[in-house]
Amino acid sequence: MTLELTVRDRSVLDGEQGPSAAAAMKILVAFSNAIGACGLLDISGAHIDGCLYHGKAGLDFVERLVEGGGRVQVPTTLNVGSFDLIHPGMVKMPAAEEVPARRLMKAHLELGCQATFTCAPYQTRFRPEFGQQIAWGESNAIVFANSVIGARTNRYGDFIDLCCAMTGRAPAWGLHLSENRRGRILFELDIGEAEPIDSLFVGIGLIVGQASGDRIPVIAGLPQPRDEDQLKALGGAAATTGAVALFHAVGITPEANTLDEAFHGHATDETIRITRADIDHALSRLSGVADGAPLAAVSLGTPHFSHEEWTRLLPMLREAAPGKGIPIYVNTGRATLTRLQEEGALAGMEAFGLIPVADTCTYVTSILERLDGVVMTNSGKWAHYAPGNIGVTVAFAEMRDCIRSAAAGHVVRGAS
């Protein structure tokens, strides 16, 4: 299949918009040819996942675009970096790593990207709308945009997402096209009158991600979520254990009002039944300790804590009144943090051990004071990645149990 370029595409490729735009278009054309796209389409926004410093190659790539006078062509948000620019004293990083990590974040700003530094750009003023074509990186952001909002993006990796932003174009391929957004595999929930608590959505996400492969899952029988944060948790877990970039929840997500709509009138390739026991088993694999284990810290907000989640957390802190030296780290976007500070919502909360973290996340950056004890979290994504990334032992639980445990000084779950 031959890639068809517009007159404007060719002018960018020929360098008429500058060397950086030409380089980005050259990469985008090569990528589009490799995946068999027939053309490019306009995007209304981008989200860049390359702010996290992994080595010199990533920094060299972005700085070369800066040197060539490059600028993004659409509103472009930035994912987390390797550094908390708002609370720099919290990060334990050698100067040899800190300098390039800071430089990488700054270089993206010099390209005209927005200083969001959040894995949840859908919580900012740059949230896309239903049907909009976008080019996003970061797995939870992608699955949320496609599934919960109904915007359209593929799972774009580092550099390709930035090339899309630099050109305002993306390959007309994959989930950008309606015919590729239909469900392929059905998950039927057999969980009775289960209370729609956060861990239920995490557990379902873990199972769906692992079993779906590259097929778009459709979930039937999902309880009506309390808010979109529960769908965020489901999608984040599914994108962590698998390659899910879009899920349909019948009667809940915008492209699945009915089962027939979710499958575009086709039959499912496979049906998988999920029971309460299946969910309990999936969740049990996130915890490496039993109740009563001494607690070193709590880490919440992966994906980043929303304002709504903060409004649930703060009363819990006041009620449980933890203050036994167990830090409660909450990863959140700087826009959300600013709003809370303007509202005065965080006044005095440090007495309960609350430590807000912005611009990064505690499982990718050296922030936690202690790595020798159990860290408790309500995030399936954090629980999945943290043991390998930073070497901690994790206990997974509902947010309320995390706060109760901080007050007790040891792991407390459920009625225990």
N, C-alpha and C positions, 0 to 999 in steps of 0.2 A: 504494500500500500504506500503510495507516494504522499508525502506531507505537502499540503498546499498552503502556501504563505500568501498573505495579503501584500499589497504594495507597501503599506506601512511597516509590516514585519520585515520586508526585504530592505527597506531604508534603514531600519534599526540594525539589521544584520550587516549592512554595508558601512556602518559607522557614522551615519548622518546624525545620530543622537549622541555621539561620543563613544570613546573606546570601552567604557564600562558597560554601557547598554549593549554594545555590539558583542562583548564577551558573554554577557548573560544570555543574549538571544542565541548565540552560537551553541552554548551548553544546552539551552532549552530545546533547540532544534534537534540536536543529537539525541537527547533524551526522548523526545517525541517520536523520532524515527525508530529508536530502539524498542519502544513499547507498541509501535504500530498505529499511532494516532494519525488521523487523516488531516487534521488542521489544528489551529489554536483558537481559543475563545477568550473574550474579555473577562477579567475578574474585577470585583468591586473592592477586594481587600485581601490582605495576606497576614499570616502569623508565622514568625520565624523562630525555628527551634535551635538555631546555631549559636546562641549566646553563651552556652555552657562551654567553658574552655576544656578541650580535650587534647590540645597540642598545637604546635606551631602552624600546621597546615591550615587549620580553620581560621586562625588570625591572619595568616598571609593572604588567604582568599578574600576576606572582607577588606583588608587594608589595600589590596590591589584595586578593588572597586572604588574605594575612597580616593585613592591617588588619581584614578581616571576620571574624577569628577562625577561619579555615579550618584543617582538619586532614585529612590523608589517612586513608582508611578501611581500607586494606590495607597490608601491608608493602611499602614503596616504596623502591627503590634509585635512585641518581643516577648519571647518565652523567658523563663528564669535564667539567670546567669549563675556564675560560680561564687558570687559575692553579694552580701547584703549591703548595698550602698547607703541605706538609711541607718543601719546599726553596724558600722564597720568593725567596732571593737569586739563584736560577738564572734567573728570569724577567726578561726585559728588556721592561718595559712602562711607558709614561708614567703618572703618577699619575691623570690624567684618565680613563684606561682601567682602571687597576688597581682603583680604588675601586668602580665599578659592577660589575666582574667579580667581585670578592670579595663584594660585597653580594648579587649574584644567587645565588651558591652558599649564602650564609648564609640567605637568605630561604627557600630550599627546605628547609633544616633546620628553620626555624621552623614549617613546615607539617607537620613530623613525619616527613620523609623521612630515610632512612639515609645517613650520610656515607660512601658507598662510592666515589663519583667514579671509576667505572670503566666502560669500554665492554664489559667482560666480566663482567656480574653473575652469570653462570652459574658463575663461579669462586669465588663467595662462599657464605656459609651461607644465602643467600636463593635459591639455585638451585631452580627449580620442578621438579615431577615430571611424569612422562608423563601426558598427558590433562588437566592442569590448565589452566583458563582464566586468562589473564593479559593485561595491556595494556602492551606494551613499545614503547619508541622505540629508535632506533639500529639501523642496518641490519644489522650483523654479529650483534648480540645477538638480533635478531628471527629471522634465518635459523637461528642456532644453536638457539634455543629450539624452534622448530617442527620442524627437521630432525633434529638430533642427540638432543634430549631427547624430542621428541614432545609438548611443551606446545603451547598454542594461542593465537596472537596474530596480529593483523593488523599491517601496517606503520603504526604510529601516529606522526603527526608531532607537532611541538611544540604544546603547549597541550591537544590532545585527550588525549594520554597522561596529563597532569596532571588533566584533568577526570575521566577514568576513575578515577584514584587517589583523587580527592576524594569521589567518589560510591560507589566500590566496584563500579561497573557498566561494562559495555562493550556496544556494539551487537551483537546476535545476527546476525552477518553475516560474509561472507568466510571466512577460515581458522578462525574459531571453530566452524564447522559442518562436520561430517564429509564431507558431499557435495561440499564445495568444496576438499577436500584431495587429490583424486585427481590423478595425473599426467596431463599433456596432451601432452608432447613427450619423445621418447626420444633419449638420447645413447648411442650404442654405441661403447665404447672399443676401438680396434684398435691396441694399443700393445705387443703381445707380452709378454715377461716383464720388463716395466719395473720397475726398483727403485723401491719406494714412498718416494721422497725428497720433502721438503716442496715443492720447486718443481713437482713433478708435479701435486700437488693444487692449487697456485696456478694453474698453467696451465689445468687443466681448469675451474676456477672462472671464470677470465676468459672462456673460450669459452662456457661454459654461460650466464653472465650476459648476454653480448652477444647470443646467439642465441635466448634463451627469450622475450623480450618479457614479456608478463604471464601466460605459461603456466607451470605448475608442471613443472619438469624431472625426469625420471627418468634416472639414470645406471646403465648396465649395464656390468659388467666392471671396476668400480673396484677396484684392489688393496686388500686389507685394510689399513686404516691402522694405523700404529704406535701411535697414541693419538688422542684426540679433538682434539688441537691441529691435526692435519692436516685434519680435517673443518672445524675452525674456520677454517683458512686457505682451504679451498675455498669455504666459505660466504661468508667475508668478501670474497673476490675476486668471487664471483658477484653479491653485493649491491652491489659497487662499480661494475661495468661494466653492470649491469642492475637490474631491479626484483625480483629473486628474493627471496622471503620464506620459501620452503620448497622444499627439494629432497629427492628420494628416491634413495638409493643402494642398489640391489638387493642383498640379503643383508647389509647393513651398518646402515642406519638403521631405527628401530623400526617404521615403518609400511610397510616394503618388504621383507618377508621373501622375497617372490617378485615377479616382474615383474607377474603378474596382480593381486597385492595392491596394488602401487604404483599401478596404473591402475584399481583398483576394478572389474576385469573388463571394462573398455572397451578399445577400440583406441586406439592413439596417433594424434594429429593429424599428426605428422611424425616422421621418424627422421633423425637427423644422426650421421654417423660422424666420430669424432675419432681422428686418427692422431698418432704421435709428432711428425711434422713440423708438424702443426697446433699442438701444444703448444709446440714450440720457437719457432714463429713468434710466438705470443701472448706468450711470455716475453721474446722479443727486443725487443718494443715497450716493455718496461718500463725498458730501459737506454738511456741516451743517450751512452754512452762505450764505448770498447774497453778491453781489458785493458791494464794498464800506466799508466793515467791516474792522476795524483796524487790522493791521497785526503784529504778534509778531515775526515770524520767517518763513523761508523757509527751507524745508528738501527735498533733492533730493537723488536718488541713493538707491532704495530698489526694486529689487536686486541691488547689488553694481554697481556703475557707471563704465562704460568701458572707455577705452582711447578715443574711437570714440565719446562717449557722452561728454567727457571733451572738445574735440576739437569743439563741437557745443556750449557748454556752455560759454567758455571763451570769444569768440567774443561778445556774448550777454551781458556779464557783462560789457565789455568795451563800448559797444554801449549805454546801459541803464544807466551806471555809478551809480548804487545804492550806497548809502553811508549815509543813514539816520538812521543808527543804527539798521537796520533789518539784523540779522545774516542769512547767507545762508549756511546751513550745507550740505555738500556733502559726503555721505557715499560711500567709495570706498575701493578696495583691496589694501593692502600695496604694492604689486608688481606694480600695476597701478600707485600708488602715487609715488613710487620710480622712475618710468620711467618719469613721468611728471617733477619731481624735477631735474632729470638729463638733461632734455630738457630745463630747465629754464622756463617752461610754466607758473608756478605759481608766478613768481616774481612780486611783487607789487599788487597782486590780493586781499590781505587782506584789502586794502583800500576800496574795494567794498563790504566788509562784508563777504567775502568767508572764510569758516572754514572747511577744510577737516577733515573727521572723518575716521579712519581706524580701522580694527580688530573687530569692533562691528557695531551696528546700533542704530540710535537715537530713535527708538521705543521700544528697549529692554533695553537700558542703560540710566541712568540719566545724560544726557548731556545738553539738552536744558536749557537755562538760565531762560526762561519764559514759564510757562504752563498755564497762565491765559488769553492768547489771541489766535487769530487764527493762525494756522500754515498751510502754503500752500505747496502742493506737487504735483508732476507729476506722482507719483507712486500709482497705484491702491492698491498694497499690503500695503504700508505705510498708505494710507487713510483708509483702512479696519481695520487694527490692532491698530493704534495709539490711537484712542479714548478710547478703552478698556484698552490698556496697560499703557498709561501714562496720560490719562485723558484730552487730548487736543481737541479743536474744529478744524476740518480740512476743508480746501477748496481745492478741486482738480482742476487742470488746466494743460494746456500745459506748458512745460518748459519756453518758452518765456514769457508767462503770469505771471509765478511765479517770473521771474526776473523783469518784468515791475512793478509788485506789490511791490517788495522790494524797487524799486526806488520811488514809489508813497507813500509807507507807509500804503497802504490799498489794499484790494483785487480788482484786475483789471482782467477781462477776456474778451476774444474776442475783439470786436471793441469798447468796453466801455472805 
